[in-house]
């Protein structure tokens, strides 16, 4: 009976990680999953997004969706509304994935990382929930020369963006609330390590790929120009993130901060990632790599290149930093059976092929210009054809 099932409130379930977490809780547990959403999100759209991940997880009939409840999220500061939500839905655990993704919109960042967190914590205390799980970011420790500790973070000398500053502030609020908590800090999340599927928005690595495809692949370019450092890019497969979340939720009984990051030994550098994209998707005669935006000959490049480099400038600057992270919790979880798929150049290739196979810009580019690179492998199109032949076209 439903009355005997645990009830988990997921905040931010209309976003990428929140939807991924909600789908995982539905398919891997017997919990009732309550998604509280702001106005403007249609139920059918939410269910359709969850159904993609649920189907990818093996529940092709969608039976697990019977335990999904979609309810309105109260307005900011509506203490009575939040109390009523927790009481009526009998919430026992909260997973907070909310957070404005705008790098510099201070008002939106404060609302999602401070005001909403305070509202949730107040209602959680009143309801005496078992634990508050908060999804932060691995970059919340800012620009420092030290490895990010798995403790409460100090104020750094500088931040990549306002986003990381507010994420760190939210961690402080959660940790000082007095509630049992688990704070997870994922790095740059990319598609599934097994088949490369990714149903999220074009953030991180996907921002580079999509921006390049839309802005620069309207014609063939014999030379392409990119800004790429020799630092390892801290990518994380979505299934590694989910596996860590579920293992930590089950195993870690004390309050904990968990840096969810891949082992640096196998990670590709930013330059290696661009060479992969160049070799398998763009096929130019020459790839020119610059270590910084200042080194790029912006004045001599056409306006489309200037648009592309400007649009990706913030992520390019973040990628230039030599990020390091303590991983004690991840390592102990792995020692006790956690299967953590590491990111390698080959695993990124799966994600890149999946992206290329689903991109109309890439498809048109190959159709129009493949005669200019006759020796190039047709991997992106071949992958898309294989998926559709196998009945997997829905993944595209």
Secondary structure, DSSP 8 states (H G I E B T S, - for coil): -GGGS-EEEEESTTSHHHHHHHHHHHHHS--EEEEEE-TT--HHHHHHHHHHHHHHTT-TT-GGGGGEEEEE---TT-HHHHHHHHHHHT--EEEE------SS-HHHHHIIIIIHHHHHHHHHHHHT-SEEEEE--TTTT-B-SS-B-SS-----SB-SSHHHHHHHHHHHHHHTSSS-EEEEEE-EEES-TTT----S-S-THHHHHHHHHHHH-SS--SEEEEE--SSB--EEEHHHHHHHHHHHHHH--S-EEEEE---TTT--BHHHHHHHHIIIII--SEEEEESSGGGS-GGGS-HHHHHHHHHTHHHHHHHTS---B--HHHHHHHHTT-------HHHHHHHHHHHHHH-HHHHHHHHHHGGGGTTS--HHHHHHHHHHHTT-GGG-
